[in-house]
Amino acid sequence: MAEEWQTFESDELVSIYYRDIAEDLTEFKALTSVQVSPSALFNLLEDIVNVPNWMHNVEQVMIIKDISPEEKIVHTKFTGFWPVSPREMVTYSEIRQEKKASRITMHIKDIQHPEVLSQDRILMTDVKAAWHVSKDNEGQSRIEYQGYARPNGSLPHFLYRQAALSALQVSFYRLRDEVIKSKYQIPHPAIPND
């Protein structure tokens, strides 16, 4: 049932798209290009203390298990706002270099980890997402996020979709400001020859 991509916003800095892939499930995509190395994106994503400063509606991120430089189990808590209750997700992420596509991807999916869950939050499920980064001919990193998650609870789908699109838009503009900081311009251990 996946529909064609619809444009939420597109300008010279950030493009945000969405499409319904099931009756109550929307997939989101965001794109930007920044003059940084591919490592900078993954260094930023793994700076868990800083994530709430740039990723809109994220309250806290905790690494539950640091399996390897490429693999992590992460617990993310999202803030609530009227009428949306706070939510959380537990995910497994893996960074892979895709030689054919000459890009590096962090794949993310939800996993069961009930011992870290909160009583006062709604668990998001059916999480499937990816962060892609590749270099263009001008030396810029093309950063793309694509993913979806089932928010659960009694939240109307149209309200979730609008809130998620707005959060993604704010987050990608903030990402552009954060990823260029010098502390992220170091090699990432999962990315050889960056």
C-alpha positions as CSV (number, residue, x, y, z in Angstrom):
1,M,0.0,0.0,0.0
2,A,3.0,2.3,0.1
3,E,2.0,5.6,-1.5
4,E,4.2,8.0,-3.4
5,W,6.3,10.4,-1.4
6,Q,4.6,13.7,-0.4
7,T,6.6,16.8,0.2
8,F,6.2,18.4,3.7
9,E,8.9,21.0,3.2
10,S,11.8,21.4,0.7
11,D,14.2,24.3,0.5
12,E,17.9,24.7,-0.3
13,L,18.9,23.3,3.1
14,V,16.5,20.6,4.2
15,S,13.8,18.4,2.5
16,I,11.2,16.5,4.4
17,Y,8.9,13.9,2.9
18,Y,6.3,11.4,4.0
19,R,4.1,8.6,2.7
20,D,1.6,6.2,4.2
21,I,2.7,2.6,4.1
22,A,-0.3,1.2,6.0
23,E,-3.6,2.6,7.2
24,D,-2.1,3.8,10.5
25,L,1.6,3.9,9.7
26,T,3.6,6.7,8.0
27,E,7.2,6.6,6.8
28,F,9.3,9.7,6.9
29,K,12.3,10.9,5.0
30,A,14.6,13.9,5.5
31,L,17.6,15.0,3.4
32,T,20.3,17.6,3.8
33,S,23.9,18.1,2.6
34,V,26.7,19.5,4.9
35,Q,30.4,20.0,4.4
36,V,31.6,17.3,6.9
37,S,33.1,13.8,6.8
38,P,30.7,10.9,7.1
39,S,32.1,10.1,10.5
40,A,30.7,13.4,11.8
41,L,27.1,12.2,11.5
42,F,27.7,9.0,13.5
43,N,29.8,10.8,16.1
44,L,26.9,13.2,16.6
45,L,24.3,10.4,16.8
46,E,26.4,8.7,19.4
47,D,26.8,11.8,21.6
48,I,23.9,10.8,23.7
49,V,24.2,13.7,26.2
50,N,23.8,16.2,23.3
51,V,20.9,14.4,21.4
52,P,18.1,16.2,23.3
53,N,19.7,19.5,22.3
54,W,19.1,19.0,18.6
55,M,16.6,16.1,18.2
56,H,13.2,17.7,18.8
57,N,11.1,16.1,21.5
58,V,13.8,13.7,22.7
59,E,14.2,13.9,26.5
60,Q,16.9,11.3,27.1
61,V,19.0,8.7,25.3
62,M,20.9,5.9,27.0
63,I,23.1,3.3,25.6
64,I,22.0,0.1,27.3
65,K,24.7,-2.1,25.7
66,D,27.7,-1.0,23.6
67,I,28.2,-4.2,21.7
68,S,30.9,-3.0,19.3
69,P,31.9,0.3,17.5
70,E,29.2,-0.7,14.9
71,E,26.5,-2.1,17.2
72,K,24.5,-0.6,20.1
73,I,21.3,-1.1,22.0
74,V,19.7,2.2,22.8
75,H,16.8,3.4,25.0
76,T,15.3,6.7,23.9
77,K,12.7,8.7,25.9
78,F,10.5,11.3,24.1
79,T,8.8,14.2,25.8
80,G,5.0,14.5,25.8
81,F,3.0,17.6,25.0
82,W,-0.7,18.1,25.2
83,P,-2.5,15.9,24.1
84,V,0.5,13.5,23.4
85,S,1.7,11.3,26.2
86,P,5.5,10.7,26.6
87,R,6.8,7.7,24.7
88,E,9.9,5.6,24.5
89,M,11.6,3.0,22.3
90,V,14.4,0.4,22.7
91,T,16.4,-0.1,19.5
92,Y,19.3,-2.0,18.1
93,S,21.5,-0.1,15.7
94,E,24.2,-1.3,13.4
95,I,26.5,0.8,11.2
96,R,27.5,-0.8,7.8
97,Q,29.5,0.5,4.9
98,E,27.6,-0.3,1.7
99,K,30.4,-0.5,-0.9
100,K,28.1,-0.8,-3.9
101,A,26.2,2.3,-3.0
102,S,29.3,4.0,-1.6
103,R,27.5,5.1,1.4
104,I,27.5,4.3,5.1
105,T,24.2,3.4,6.8
106,M,23.1,3.0,10.4
107,H,20.2,0.6,10.5
108,I,17.8,0.8,13.4
109,K,15.1,-1.5,14.6
110,D,13.1,-2.0,17.8
111,I,13.9,-4.9,20.1
112,Q,12.4,-6.3,23.3
113,H,14.1,-5.1,26.5
114,P,11.3,-4.8,29.1
115,E,13.6,-4.2,32.1
116,V,14.4,-0.7,31.1
117,L,10.8,0.5,30.3
118,S,9.0,3.2,32.2
119,Q,5.6,2.8,33.7
120,D,4.6,6.3,32.7
121,R,5.5,6.1,29.0
122,I,3.9,4.4,25.9
123,L,6.3,2.0,24.1
124,M,6.7,2.7,20.4
125,T,6.9,-0.5,18.3
126,D,7.5,-1.6,14.7
127,V,10.5,0.8,14.6
128,K,12.5,0.6,11.4
129,A,14.8,3.4,10.3
130,A,18.1,4.2,8.7
131,W,20.6,7.0,8.6
132,H,22.5,7.1,5.3
133,V,25.5,9.3,4.5
134,S,27.5,9.5,1.3
135,K,29.9,12.0,-0.3
136,D,28.9,14.0,-3.3
137,N,31.2,15.4,-6.1
138,E,31.7,18.7,-4.1
139,G,32.9,16.8,-1.0
140,Q,29.7,17.4,0.9
141,S,28.1,14.6,3.0
142,R,24.6,13.9,1.8
143,I,22.7,12.9,5.0
144,E,19.4,11.1,4.8
145,Y,17.1,9.7,7.4
146,Q,14.3,7.3,6.5
147,G,12.1,5.4,8.9
148,Y,8.8,4.8,10.7
149,A,7.5,3.7,14.1
150,R,4.1,2.8,15.4
151,P,3.4,5.3,18.2
152,N,0.7,3.2,19.9
153,G,-1.7,4.5,22.5
154,S,-4.8,6.4,21.5
155,L,-3.1,9.1,19.6
156,P,-4.9,9.9,16.3
157,H,-2.8,9.0,13.3
158,F,-3.1,12.5,11.7
159,L,-1.9,14.1,14.9
160,Y,1.1,11.8,15.2
161,R,2.0,12.4,11.5
162,Q,1.9,16.1,11.9
163,A,3.9,16.1,15.2
164,A,6.5,13.7,13.7
165,L,6.9,15.8,10.5
166,S,7.4,19.0,12.6
167,A,9.9,17.3,14.9
168,L,11.8,15.9,11.9
169,Q,12.0,19.4,10.3
170,V,13.2,21.1,13.5
171,S,15.7,18.3,14.1
172,F,17.3,18.4,10.7
173,Y,17.8,22.2,10.8
174,R,19.4,21.7,14.2
175,L,21.5,18.7,13.0
176,R,23.0,21.0,10.3
177,D,24.3,23.3,13.1
178,E,25.5,20.6,15.4
179,V,27.2,18.2,12.9
180,I,29.7,20.9,11.8
181,K,31.1,21.3,15.4
182,S,34.8,20.5,15.7
183,K,34.2,17.7,18.3
184,Y,32.5,15.6,15.7
185,Q,35.2,16.0,13.0
186,I,37.2,13.0,14.2
187,P,37.3,9.5,12.7
188,H,34.5,7.1,13.9
189,P,35.8,3.7,14.8
190,A,33.2,1.9,12.6
191,I,34.2,3.9,9.5
192,P,37.6,3.0,8.1
193,N,39.3,5.3,5.6
194,D,37.0,8.3,6.3
